[in-house]
Amino acid sequence: MKGIIYFIPLFFILLTACKTDKKTKLSTDKKEQTIPEKIAYAHGFKNWKKVKEIQFSFNVDRDTSHFERKWIWNTKKSQVTRILKKDTITYSRNNLDSVTTKVNGGFINDKFWLLAPYNLIWDSKNYTFNHAINIEAPISKKACQKLTIIYGKKGGYTPGDAYDFYFGEDYIIKEWAFRKGNQEEASMITTWEDYSKESGLQISKMHKKVNSDFKLYFTNLKVYTY
């Protein structure tokens, strides 16, 4: 009887030990996020899976001129509607022709400005990146972190282009620079400001150039979720 009495507790001790070791292994195997992923998730990327439709108007003011086009994007059906003045076109991004390919180029541009932090995950296989700390931001002149991504030279609408993202410890983008063809001098540098939280998405609605009348901004922003 004594053998049975001591055997049962030992069995449960061994079983508990095995379970504990398994949990420890799982936590050790958890992959740490990359810098691009940390930026994307700081801007609410985890909530993107809930989005079924997003609407926005892309605006550019330069001197006395104003440009605007509206987009309605059904993310699940991959269907896009562009409204430009009195011209409206709806197309599937999975079935492009010569006309819609050109329209989709405008959508890619406007969507990139709106959701650039998420593109850091969506485009992760198409670029290389490097990260630096204690870098002076070009506009604010404040010390910050810098993420540089360089797209491959083949494929896409702007192959070989580079982007420099400037951000703080919270991984929220404050400024960025676009460098066409990965040239050393920036083609454009703008702020990232006027953040709005829409269904868990952190979206910058205003981008300005320093010492310029240029501003690129978003209006009529609506996010519909499941």
CORHUQUI-V995537 format. One record per residue. N is the residue number from 1. NEAR is the number of other C-alpha atoms within 8 Angstrom. Layout:
n | near
N | NEAR
N | NEAR
This chain:
n | near
1 | 4
2 | 5
3 | 6
4 | 7
5 | 8
6 | 8
7 | 8
8 | 8
9 | 8
10 | 8
11 | 8
12 | 8
13 | 8
14 | 8
15 | 8
16 | 8
17 | 8
18 | 8
19 | 8
20 | 8
21 | 8
22 | 8
23 | 8
24 | 8
25 | 8
26 | 8
27 | 7
28 | 6
29 | 6
30 | 6
31 | 4
32 | 4
33 | 6
34 | 6
35 | 8
36 | 10
37 | 10
38 | 10
39 | 12
40 | 14
41 | 9
42 | 11
43 | 12
44 | 11
45 | 10
46 | 6
47 | 10
48 | 8
49 | 5
50 | 7
51 | 12
52 | 11
53 | 12
54 | 13
55 | 12
56 | 12
57 | 12
58 | 13
59 | 12
60 | 11
61 | 12
62 | 9
63 | 6
64 | 5
65 | 6
66 | 8
67 | 7
68 | 9
69 | 11
70 | 11
71 | 13
72 | 11
73 | 11
74 | 11
75 | 10
76 | 7
77 | 6
78 | 10
79 | 12
80 | 12
81 | 11
82 | 12
83 | 11
84 | 9
85 | 5
86 | 5
87 | 6
88 | 8
89 | 7
90 | 8
91 | 10
92 | 10
93 | 9
94 | 5
95 | 6
96 | 10
97 | 6
98 | 6
99 | 7
100 | 9
101 | 9
102 | 8
103 | 9
104 | 9
105 | 9
106 | 8
107 | 9
108 | 8
109 | 8
110 | 9
111 | 9
112 | 9
113 | 7
114 | 10
115 | 9
116 | 9
117 | 10
118 | 10
119 | 11
120 | 11
121 | 10
122 | 6
123 | 8
124 | 9
125 | 4
126 | 7
127 | 10
128 | 9
129 | 8
130 | 7
131 | 9
132 | 8
133 | 7
134 | 7
135 | 10
136 | 8
137 | 11
138 | 7
139 | 9
140 | 5
141 | 7
142 | 7
143 | 8
144 | 13
145 | 13
146 | 12
147 | 13
148 | 11
149 | 11
150 | 12
151 | 11
152 | 11
153 | 6
154 | 6
155 | 7
156 | 5
157 | 5
158 | 6
159 | 11
160 | 12
161 | 13
162 | 14
163 | 11
164 | 11
165 | 12
166 | 13
167 | 13
168 | 10
169 | 7
170 | 6
171 | 9
172 | 10
173 | 11
174 | 11
175 | 14
176 | 13
177 | 12
178 | 12
179 | 14
180 | 10
181 | 8
182 | 9
183 | 8
184 | 5
185 | 5
186 | 10
187 | 8
188 | 8
189 | 12
190 | 12
191 | 12
192 | 14
193 | 9
194 | 7
195 | 10
196 | 9
197 | 8
198 | 9
199 | 8
200 | 7
201 | 12
202 | 11
203 | 11
204 | 11
205 | 13
206 | 13
207 | 12
208 | 11
209 | 12
210 | 6
211 | 4
212 | 6
213 | 8
214 | 10
215 | 11
216 | 11
217 | 10
218 | 12
219 | 9
220 | 7
221 | 9
222 | 8
223 | 11
224 | 9
225 | 8
226 | 5
